[in-house]
Amino acid sequence: MADYLEFRNAKCKDCYKCLRECPVKAIEVKDHQARIIESRCILCGHCTLICPQNAKIVHSSLNEIKQILSSGTKVVASVAPSFISSFGLKDFNVFKIALAKIGFYDAEETAYGAELVTQQYKSLLESKQFKNFITSACPAVCRLIQAYYPKALQYLAPVDSPMIAHAKMLKKQHPDAKIIFIGPCIAKKREAAESGIIDGVLTYDDMQELLAEKNIILEEITNIVLEDKNSPACLSKAYPISHGIIKSFPSLPKGYDYMAVDGPDRCVDALQNIDSLENVFLEMNICKDGCVNGPCSLSVKGGSIRATSDVIKYYKNEIDTMSPHRYEESDIDLNKVYPRIRNNSMPAPEREIRSILSKIGKHSEEDELNCSACGYETCRDKAWAVYNEYSDVEICLPYMRERAESLSYEIIQNSPNGIILLDSDFYIQDINKKGRELLGIHDPHAKGRHAKDFFNLVDFIIAYNEKRNVTVEKMFVPSTGKYVDMSITYLKDQNVMFGVMKDISEGVNYDAEITKVKMETLKTTDEVIKKQMRVAQEIASLLGETTAETKVALLKLKKTLSEEHIEKGKK
């Protein structure tokens, strides 16, 4: 997603983990690269947390917000209450001072907006107009319902999120100010952009970078108490943890069973079965354990459990040190309509499903393994993705493996060269028909046996010990009488040796025959020379120079044949 989230090309390794974990399958894999499908993405950020290659990029608005801060405009920050856990603080005042050093005019916790939201929830619950009630605080959950579970829209609270509610409060206090939200959520980026009231979003990663750039160390800031402890406690500071919204009610309206549902899988399960429920209040959060485990939270020792504990302590301290909670009447309109959102995905006709499945060897229901290795729950889901051009048809691991094994087997078995594979202990891992023929191996169970039982291993031992490739020319195999040229390749990553043998027996035998003919010719020539010399001595006076020329010619032939023989011997 160009403005919020995208993947790095080079680091995507065809693991499909992000696709498997995506609750709405908003990821397409084309040409072995994962891509966000913008129209389907709910920006839960779950893929950023589980990617083993860290191939996901969350786009930052830091540069744009720096420009706002340096423009001289009044800038006010709305800070999500999960800051306590990510930055290891115990008091918001420290963070407020740090923000002032950066250039913010003022800062306040988003929890005060959440307080108004809780008040609105309470009024709606007391009206008894909802069969079931789903909180609207999590923008990813709202998007999930709008795009994928429209039947649940009737249960979604028609109320602004705490971020929007707080922004409206801040605008009322500072009409001319720019509002910047600071939190751990990617989905807030889109919600802020669509709100028309929030001017930018900083993630905690952005904030950490900004603090480092300004050389601001939170631990060194004096913890000055700025807030009036006589002000009422804000119970909504518990919002970022599981059950936090439920804890924010001074007393729970009667008539509902109150439950917290967090994590993408549990949210999906609850929404799929929402009509089977009655009088259930669902505090829904797409992040497991709540906002303290948001995709842009800072890593803390102890993870989300420690983060939850930190927020609980902060929340309890609020209750213990401040005056009892009281609601204040507000004239801020928090009503929100959540319309259905349609994406461009199309249902696949049954004939298309069957046609696509047949291309990957799934001709019947028994062939549909539903292994989920491709990222989709079922083979039919995968076929739907192919139909919508979200996935390449051949991305089916059982199919690709079967095809690769079939091709490699056929290639190896039908190779004109002998092929043998030995492991690091010199046991035969594989050998083709030609290899058996050249080495004289007739045992049908040779695969798995030690190679020393069949041939001399010295060249393979050299290749393994020296971790290098070895070439052997004219190796004679006594058991078959064959001559072979062997190339031994040491495969470092697999720690095995791969031998390729070429039968050169015919060439060697041909050379031997040629050598034999030459030697016989040489012997005959020598005899002719000797005989000629005897005749020459008897009739020297008659032959004269003719005999001498014959001798020179025959000696030259003898020398040539002798030199070829010597040269052949060297080879």
N, C-alpha and C positions, 0 to 999 in steps of 0.2 A: 504494500500500500504506500503510494508515493509520499503522502503527507504524514503518515504515522508509523508504518511498519513495513519492512521488506526483508528479503533474504539476500545473502551474499552468494554470488554464482560459484566462485572457486571452492567454497568450503562445503557445498552440499554433496553428500557422499552416498546418495541412494539408499539411505537407511529407512526412510518413510516413517520415522518415529513421530515427526511433527504431524503428519497426516493421520496416523493412528490415534494420536492424542487429541486432535482437534475435535471439539464437540459438535461442530456443524460442517465439517469437511470443507473448510474454506481455503483449501490448499490444492493447487494443481501441480502435477509433476509432468513436465514436458521436456523432452530431450535431456532427461536425467537431471533436471533442475527444478527445485520447488519454487512455487510462486504463490503469493497471496491472491485469492479471488476477492477483490474489493467488495463486490456486491453481496458476498456471502459472509464476510468476516464480521464478528461481533467485537473484535479487539480485546478479547479476554487476556491476550498475552501469554497464554499457556504454552504456546510453541516456543517462546523465548526462553522458558525455564527448562524445557526438556531436551532442547537440541544439543546433542553431544559435541557438535562442531562449532557451537556458538555462532551459527550462520545467520542469526536474525539480527536486524538492525532496527532499533527504535529511534525514529527521527527526533532530533532535539530542536527545541525552539529557543535555545539559550542565546544565540546570536541576536535574534529578533528582540528578545526581552532585554538584553544588554543595551540595545539601541533605545528602547523605551525608557530604561533607567537613566540613561545619559542625556535624554532629551529635555530634562527639566520638568517634565510632567509629574504630577502627583501620582505615585504608584502605591497601591495597597495590596498586601498579600493575604490570601485566605489559605491557611495551612491545615492540611488534614491531620487529625489527632494521632495518626499512627507515626508521626514524627518522633514521638517519645521513644519508640522501640528502635527505629532505624538510626537515629543519631545518638542513642544512649543518654538521653537527658531525663531530668526529673521535673523540670519547670519550663514552661513555655517562654518565660521572660528571657532566658538565655538565648533562645532562638530569635526572639523579637529584637534583642540587641544586635545580634549578628546580622539580621536583615536590615536594620537601620544603618549599620556600617557599610553594607553593600549599596544602599541608596534608596531603600523602601521608605516611604513616608510613614506608613503604619502597617501593622500586621495583627491578625486575629485568627483564632482557631475556627476552622470550619464547623466545629462542634456546635457553635451557637446557631448556625443555620440548621444543623441537624435537630436542634432543640425545637425549632419551629415546625420541622417536618414531623417529629414525634407528636407534637400537639395536634397537627392536622390528622395524623393517623388515628389518634385517640377519638377525635370527633367523628371520623368516618366509621370506626368500629362501633361506637356507641349508637350510631344511626341504624345498625342492624341491616343495612342494605346489601351487604356482601355475604354470599354463601361461603366463599373462601376469600382470604385477603393476602395478597403478595406485596411485599415492600418494593418501593421503587428507588431505593437508594443506590443500587448498583447499575450503572449504565449498560454494562455488558449483559446483565440479566434482562434488562428492559429490551435491549436489541434482540436478544435470543427469543423473547416472547413475541415481539413485533414481527420478526421475520420467519420464525419456524413453528411457533405454537400460538397462532392467532385465537384459538379457542380459549386460551388462558387470559386474553386481554381484558375480559370482563372482570377478572379478579385482581388485575394489576392496579395498585393504588394510583389514582389520578392526581399525583402530588409531585412537585419538583424534587430533584435530588438535593441533599444537603449542600452540595457545591453551588448549585443555582440559587437555592434559598439564601445562602450566606452572601452571595454576590449581590442579590437584590437588597439585602440589609446594608451592605457596605456602600452601594450606590446611593442609598437613601441618606446615609451619613456623609458621604463624600461624592456628590453628584459629578464633579469634574475629574474624578480620579480614574486611573486605569486599574483594572482588577486582574491580578495574577494568582492563579491557583497553584499550590505546591503540594504534590502528593505522589503516591506510588503506582498510579493507575494509567494505563495507556488509553483505555476507553474514555477517560475524562478529556483527552485531547479532542476527540470528535465531538463529544457533548459540549465542550466549551466553545468550539468553533461554530456549532449550530445554534448556540444560545443567543448570540448577538450581544451578550452582556459581559462576557469574560474575554480579556484581551490576550491571554496566553497561559500556557501550562508549563511549569517546571517539574520534572520528575525529581526524585531524591538523588538519582545519579547526576542530573544537571546541577542540583543544589550543592552536592559534594564538590563537583568540579569548580563551581563558582566560589565556594568558600576557600578552596585551595588556591585559586587564582588570586584572591584578595588577601591571602595569607591570614585568614581568620581561623583561629583554633577555639572551638567551642568550650573546651575544658578550661581555657584561660580567661573566659569571660566571667566576671563576678556575678554571682547569682543574686541580683538585686530584686527585691520583692516590689513589683510595681502594681500588682492587682489589689483591689480592695477585698480583703477576706470577709467583709461583711456582705458582699454580693452573693446572690444565691448560687448554690452548686449547680454545675452543668452536668447532668447525668448522661448526656449524649456524648460525652468524651469516651464512652465505652463502645461507640459505633464501630470502630475498626476491628473488633474481635467477634468471633462467633458468639451468638446470643447477645451481642452488644446492643442491638436495637431494642430487644426485649427488655434489657436491663435499663434502658433509658426511660421507660415508663415509671412514674412515681408509684402508680398502681395499675395493674393490667385490667382493661375492660373485660367484663364477664361475657361468657357465651362462646368463647373461642379456645381451642387448644393451641398453645404457642410453641412453635418449633423453629429451629434454625437449620437451614439447608445450605451447605456450602461445598464448593467444588463443582466442576463442570458435570461430572457424571451424575452426582446426586441431584443437581438442578434439572438436568435433562430427564432423569427418572421421575422426579416429582411433577414436572410439567406434562409428561406423557400420560400421567395417571391423575391429573388434577380433577377431572370430573368425577372420579370415584371418591373424592374427599368431600367433607362437609364440616363447616364451622372450624376451619383450620387457618391459623395465622402463620404464614410462611415468611420467615426472615431469610431472604435468598441472597447469596453472595457467590459470584462465579469463582472466587479464589478460595481455595481450601484454607480454613481457619480464619477467613476474613481478610480485610484490607492489610493487616500486618504482614500478610504473605503475598502482597501484590507483586506483579511482574517487575516493577521498578523499585521494590524495597531494597534497602541496603542489607547485605548479608551480616548477620549477627551470630555469635557463638550461641548455639542452642536452638537456632532456627525459629520457626513460628511459635514453638512452645514457649521459648524464652520471651519472644516478642509479646505474646499474649499475656504472660505473667507481668511484664513491664507495664502494659496498658491497664491491667487490673489494679496494680498498685497505684498508678496515677489516678485512676478513677476513684479508688477507695480514699485516697488522700484528699480528693476533691470533696467527697462526702463528709469526711472527718473534720476538715479544717474550715469549711465554708458553711454559711447559713443554710437551713433547709431549702429544698428546691421549691420554686413557685413558678407557675406559668404567667407570662405577661401577654396581654392581648396585643395582637399585631394586625395592622391593616395591610400587610404585604400579601399580595395575591400569589398563592403557591399552587393554584390549580394548573394541572398539566394534562394535555390530551396525548395519548400514545397511539398513533395510528398504525395500522398494519403496514408492513414494509414488504414489498414483493421483489424477488430477485429474478435474474434472467434464466435460471435453471429450468429445464424442461423435463417432464416425466417421459421415460423411454417406453415406447410401445413394446409389447411382448415379443413380437417378431424380431425387433432390433436387439433386444436382450439376448434372445436365443442365437442370433447371427453373430453377435460379438463373442458370446461364450464359446461358440463352436470354433472360433479362430484361435482360441487358446486351449483347444483340446477338451473342452467341457461339453460333451454331446448329450449328457443325461444328468439327472439330478444327482446321481451317485458320483459323478465327476466333480461336483461342486464341493470342494474341500472346506470352504469358508475359513481359511487359516488366518486371515487378516494380515498376512505378511506384506501385502501391497498397500496397507493403510486403511482399507475398507473392511467393514464388519463381515460382509458376505460377498460372494462372487457376483451376485446380482447387483449389489451396490457398486461394485467395480465396473460392471457393464454399463450401469447408469452414468458413471463418471466418464467412461469412454464415449458414450453417446453425446454427452455435453461437452466433449473435448477438454475435460479436465485431466485426463490421464491417457498415456499411450497404451494401446491394446496389449502390447507384449510385456508390460510390467505386471507379471504374474510369476512369482518366484518358483513355484513347483513346475510351471510350464517352461520357464527359461532354463531351469536346471535339467529337466528331462530332455529338452531340445539340445542343450549344450553337451550333456552326457552322450546322447545318441550320436550327435555329429562327431564328437571327439573319438568315440568308440569306433565309428565307421572309418574315420580318417586313419586312426592308428592301425586298426586291423587290416586295412587294405593298402597300407603303405608298401611300396616296393622295397623299402629298407627295413632292416630289423630294428626294433625298438624295445628297449628294456629299461625299467625304472627300479633302482635300488634305494632302500632307505639308509640311514646313517649306520645301521648295524649290518648292512650288506644283505638284507633279505629282499627277495624279489617282490616288488609291489605290483608290477604289471609287466607283461611281455606279450608281444604280438606274434602272429603265426610265423612271419618271416624270421623273427628273432629266434623262435624255437628251431626252425629249420636250419639256420646258420650255425647255431650253437649245439645242435644235436640233442635238444631236450625233448624227450618223448613222454615225460611224466605229465599227465593231465592236471596234476595237483602241484605243479612247480611253483605257482604263484603262492607266496607266503613262506617258501622254503629258502634256506640260505644258499646264496649264489655259488659258494665254494663247492657245493655238491655237483656243480655242472661245468664250471670252467675256471681258469686261472684269474684271480682277482687282483693281481698286482697293480694293474693300471687304474682300476677303480679305487684302490687303497691310496695310491699316489694322489689322485684327484681329490679325495676326501681329506687326507691329512694336510695337503698343501692348499686346500680350498681354492683350486684353480681348475681350468678346463685342460683336458689332455687329449692329444690326437695320436692314434696308433696306426701305422701303415703296414700293410701286408702281414697282418696277424694271422698265423696259421692255427686252425682249429683241428687238432688231431682226430677228434671223434667224427668229424664230417669230411675231413680232407679239404676244407674250404679255406680260401684266403679272404680276409675282410679288412677293410679300412674302418676303424672305429673312432668316432668322435664322442668323448665323454664330457658332458657339461655338468658342473656343480651348481645347483640351484640354492643360493644362500638362504633366501627367505624360507624355503621349505625344508632345507637341510637334507636334500636328496640328490642322487646322481642320475642323470638321464643319458643313456647311451644310444647312439644311432650307428647301425652297422650297414656297410655297403659291400655287397658281394663282388669281389674283384677276381674271383677264381679264373674266369674265362680269360681275362687279360693277362694274368700271371702265367697261365698255362700256354697261351699263345706266345708270349715272350720266351718261354722255355723252349718251345718248338723251334722258334726262329734261331735261338742260340744254338740248339742242337744241329740245325741245318748248317749254320755258319761254321761250327766246329768241324763237322764232317767235310765241308768244303775246304776248310783250312788244311785238314789232314790230307785230302786228295791233292790239293795244290802243292803241299810239301813233297808228296811222293812224285808228282809230275816234275817238280824242279830238280829233285835228285836224279830222276831218270834222264831228264833232259841234259843235265850236266855230264852224265856218263857218255851219252851220245855225242855231246859237244866235244868232249876230249878226243873221241875217236875220229870225228870228221871235222875237227877245228879248221883244218886248212881249206875245207870245201865250203863251210857255212860262213866263216868270217864274222862280219858285223851282225848278220841276221840272228845268229845264236846269242850274241851279247844283248841285243834288243829284247829278245824273248825272255832272257833271264831277268833283265831289269823289270819288265812288265809283270812277271810272275812274282818276283820279290815284293813289288809294290802291292799286289793283291794280297799277299800273305800278311804284310804289315797292316794293311787296312782292316782285314778280318781280325787280326790279333788285337788291334787297338779297340775295336768295337766290343770284343769279348771282355777286355779289361774294364772298359767304361761301363758295360752292363753289369759287371760284377760289383763295381762300386755302388751302383744304385740299389 
